Amino acid sequence: MSLVITSTTNPKVKDIVQLLTKSKERKTRGLCIVEGAREINRALASNWVAKELWQLDGSDVPLNTMAFPNYYLASSKVFQKIAYRNTTESAVAVFAVPDSGMNQHLELLKSAKCILVLEGIEKPGNLGASLRTACAAGIDAVVLVNSGVDPYSPNVIRNSTGALFEIPLITTDSKALISLFSATGRKVYVTNLHEEADSMFTIQWPDSCAIVLGEESSGLSDIWTLGGFENIIIPMEGGAIDSLNVSVSAALLMYHWKSQQ
């Protein structure tokens, strides 16, 4: 029989709240919180390592409870405390975060057909939406460089709708990634408003490429814009519009790549 936890002051409840609310706690312990049956099942299907499952006492959400070493039932008051979303499907799980270091993904970075690189991303919604589209478009990997957002925060996981579990996510710095791209001969396309930039519609995507975007407020750093890479832009009509949301830009470029595959 599973233990029913009824007090919000229970140490186990305090522990999961720490993981839910504090990025430092997640990073230090290598854990993250996943909410909802759909997302939890996708994490399990992608072979993420399960640690704990919490379910609202009396709920009948279909989940493989045997996949979790620790399984708890929570009273309504406790579940409200540990759930990030008001609409969570009566289930909250703790998973181990996979190793996202570049050294663990070198073979993928060498063999991938198309890689999405996001530099300096700050908004969880932008990252989550970009992961979702990258997965849908068949991109091989998403690389975060010099990012200010925790890729395993509840906001990112929610906005990715489970794509985070399916597409390889790699974290590194721009210098190390550029060095690898140079050594492997990967064609790199940067996105920067410049008079010498080429329209995306003129691009014939090569067999091995990377699409690099920066946060819309600050753009890409000099290491990318002055690195001798091909600069492409998304043509825009209307004088009042001079930029697009980074996740929208990423979606347009990724699907233009996909259209030629």
Protein Blocks (a to p, Z undefined) as FASTA:
>chain_A
ZZddfbfkbmklmmmmmmmmmmklmmmnopacdehjklmmmmmmnopacfbdcddehiac
dcdfklpmbdcdddfklmmmmpmbfklghiacddddddfbfklmmmmmmmpmbdcddehi
abfklmmmmmmmmmmnopabdcdehiabdfkbfklmmmnnommmmpccddddfklmmmmm
mmnopacddddddfkbccfklpccdfbdcdddddfklopafklmmnopacdddddehjkb
gbdcfklmmmmmmmmmmmmZZ
